[in-house]
């Protein structure tokens, strides 16, 4: 009986990213339809057969989708027919071998922020206000000459108290 490879997924409004995490895939077959993804293949090191089948939450555009096979995994960019965020990847119950790819994941609100900052090479960072908060703009560090003189810390007083001999009383 074939095993299930780990399949990572992430999404954007227009695309689903799938990664089949299997090293040295040989004799692989990917069948992508509007509603389903099917993978079969063999891991060269382990010589074990793997298969995965995922019925998509909504329809995808097969012609526009792409796949890339490396020695470490198989990556697919699957374009959605209707650009929208899906609440989950598949129809039905959760599949144990499907996990979220947090390295590629973007929430809907994060994608909107990225679109707003697309023309800004600093990603919306106001460097001038950042430097003003750090004290670098208009004067640098505050003047330390006005600070009162005195002991440096309370720790020195505690150390002096601990180093004094302790008086003991003899009972008669």
N, C-alpha and C positions, 0 to 999 in steps of 0.2 A: 504494500500500500504506500503511495507517495506521501511525502511529508509536506508541510506548508512552510514556505520561506517567510521571513519577516518582510512585510510590505509597509513602507512608510508613506504617508500622504500629507500633503499641504495644499492650500488653495489660495487663489486670488479670485476676483470677480469673474475673470474670463477663462482661467486655466486651473487644471488640477495637476499637481506634481505627484507621481508615483515612483517609488524607488524599491526595487526588489533586491533585498540585501542577501546576496548569495555570491560567494567568491568563485572565480573560474567557471563560469557557466558554459556548459557545452550542450549541444543538441537542444537548443532552446526553441520554443515556438510561442509567439505572442499572437493572440487572436483578439482584436479590438473591434467591437461593434458599437452601434449607437447606445446600447444599454448595458453592455457587459465587457469586462476585461478578463481574459483567460491566459494564464501562463503555465507552460510546462517546460521543464529543463532538468539538467543533471549537473551536480556539483562535481568538478573533476577530482578534487582531493578525496572527498568522501565516497564518490561513486554511488550516490543515492539520488533517487528521483524526487523531484519537487513539483508541486502544482498549486496554483492559486486561482480562484474564481471569485470575481466581485461583480455584483449587479449594481450598477450606478444608481444614485438617488434620482438623477435626471439625465436627459439625453446629452451626448457629446458629439463633437464634429470629428469624425474619423480621418477625413482627408487632411485636415490641418494639423493633426497631432503628430508628434515626433518621438523617436526612441533613440537611446544611446547606450551601447553595451561597452563596459570596461571590464578589467580584470577583477574589480571589486564588487560591481553591481550592475543592474540594468535600470536606467532612468528613463521615465516617460514624461512628456509634457502633453497633456490631453486637454484640448480646448473644448469648452462648454458651448452648446448651441445657443443657450440663453444666458448671457452674462449676469450672474447673481451668486451670492454666497449660499452654499448649501449648509443645512444644519448638520449633515453627516455625509460620509462618502457613499454608503451603500443603502439599498433598501433592506428592510427587515432588521433582524437582530444584529448585534455587534459581532464582528468576526475577531477571534482571538489573535490571529496573526497580523492584523492591521493595526498600526500604531501611528500616532501623530509625529510628523517630522518637524520638530520645533526649530531646527536651523533654517527651514524655508517658510515656516508658518508666518502669516500676517493676518491680523484681525481686520475686519472691515474698516474700523475707524483708523487703524494704523495706515492703511492704504490711502485713505483720504488725506492724512497728514503728509504722506510722502508726495502725493500729487501737488499739494500746496507748496512744498519746499523744493520742487523739481528745478526751478530756475535759480535757487540759492545754493552756491557751492559750500557754504558753511552750515547748511541744513537748518537755517533759522536761528543760529547762535548769534547773539548780539555781542561781539567781542568787546566793544567799547564799554557797555554796561557791566560786563563781567570784570573787566580791569578796574572799573570805578568801585565795584564792590570789594575788590581785593585791596584797594587803597593805592593802586599804582597810578591812577589818573589824578593829577592835581595834588602832588605833595608827597606821595610815597608813604612810608611808615610814620606813625605818630612820633613826636619828640619824647624821648625817654629821659631827658635831663630834668624834667619837672617832677619826676617821681620821688617820693619821700625816701630818705635813707633809713636803714634799719636792718634788722636781721633778715637774712635771705629766706629762711623758711622755718616752719614749726618743727621740722624733722630734726634740726640741730639741737633744739631745746630738749626734745624727747631723748636723743642720744646721750646728752649730758646727764639727764636724770637717771638713765639706765646704767651709766658707768659709775655713779656714786656708790660707795660701799653701803651695804644694808646693815643697819644697826640691829643687833639681836640682843635681847634681854635674857639674862640667866635667871632662872627661878631657883629660889632657895627653899 
